[in-house]
């Protein structure tokens, strides 16, 4: 059974070293190790105002499952907490004292964050609230995580330089730490890890990258990477090689002089053949397949009224005393209702002919 | 602060610990065989939530080093090692108070004045979290407490009742992460660090989790001065203010 208690060491220790308390915590940063669409690391801050956040000490943590709510909750928890460093060696602390207990040392109050104990008649213990060499940070500083990453990169760089002449013979090493960046060099290949995930690997079959790649030139699988394009078989935009071009001018598949598909950045599209399986929209109007008619279907007598247009140029029709030798119309055939007729009309019995457009509404010829 | 669950045993400890001339005696149990001061030369333990500066998300393993007259019985590989201590005045002894449960990592034998000496270096159960998390088991996401329960079960410990995971944060399948990394991330979510307690339980120690400071009057030994029993609570009354 345990509970957090307070132990009074007072001055009963071989050595006592008490430093100034750190500034109270005023902010939280969660480094997720993930990147957004722009390639920037996703970091959650609490509070969002950097001036307020950095007004005291900032707790920086790494967490791929971090959220903004989490950062806010952590800040609520630690805001205003002041860490009091101290180091007491060979202190007389009850063996029932545990990590997390409070401790009063020479009129200073702190916690037991580190404890080493010798099992002897007096059971003396070294207890402390540790601190690094940098006592406290009056000004913005690199976080623990930042320094940790920096140290590991520096260490890696140093080792590679030193061992560059030995790599061929010494091929079974690992380094770094799983939490950030680490590496592995073995007889089967070498790899770089980030947060425990393999991001780069070289084996006898080649190199593989998991994550972001940035390149301004080069070639991958026959695709040439230029400064503003990727192409296959050297095809340029508008060029006549049998290849692929994707770049700042647009997209082209196949030679310009032959069957090809081409789409410019201006929206001009050329295609040798095209089959549309989805929606076609022209000028903002969706066009369904049933809206489209070609030659034979236009002459089909099954379409009438405003739903269709008939082409009856070769048919002659008599309407009243007038004859329509050639015309086409919209509306109901042989009705005075709602017709638009374009064509040739012969007025009988005066045999006067005319060519023009008539609107036939209810009640007679217009 | 570790206490006996049996109030009578705790009363003995409390009485002896404030007694002048009290002393402590260690006991080490290796693979269920106990060794006491006549066999033990040196015993030293270390536990920290962090070693450099205040942080969150650490999972540091506790360590124990024991030098002792080499036992005649064979000690298996990775045998369990339990440390205990008791307080005594030479006549009365307390019960054994646990000081951690460990497993042997390295061992070395040597001679000291012609006597065979065994030195073992041990780590607590936190070292067992250096195994890949079985992310393919179960459905995801899961809550943080579900994940911590699975890790505790995998390393054979229970969770200390002081561990407070009250937000039920959602955890995606931790692919390619060790249990230690997963614990670390969850600890960081609560601004805390994980340790294995002296009772061998998994405990999340919040960075700011120390009890509130008191201003109770203590003697030169650091013991709280009391003057009677509170009739309502039955607890000893401490002096928090002296006015002259």
Interface residues (C-beta under 8 A of the other chain):
Chain A: X1 X2 X3 X4 X5 X6 X7 X8 X9 X10 X12 X22 X25 X28 X30 X59 X61 X62 X63 X64 X65 X66 X67 X70 X73 X74 X77 X78 X81 X83 X92 X94 X95 X96 X97 X98 X99 X100 X101 X102 X104 X109 X110 X111 X113 X114 X115 X116 X117 X118 X119 X120 X121 X122 X123 X129 X130 X131 X132 X134 X144 X178 X179 X195 X196 X197 X198
Chain B: X1 X2 X3 X4 X5 X13 X17 X23 X24 X25 X26 X40 X42 X43 X44 X45 X46 X47 X48 X49 X50 X51 X52 X53 X54 X55 X56 X57 X83 X85 X87 X97 X99 X160 X161 X162 X167 X169 X170 X171 X172 X176 X177 X178 X181 X184 X185 X188 X189 X190 X191 X195 X197 X198 X199 X203 X205 X206 X207 X208 X209 X210 X211 X212 X213 X214 X218 X220 X221 X222 X223 X224
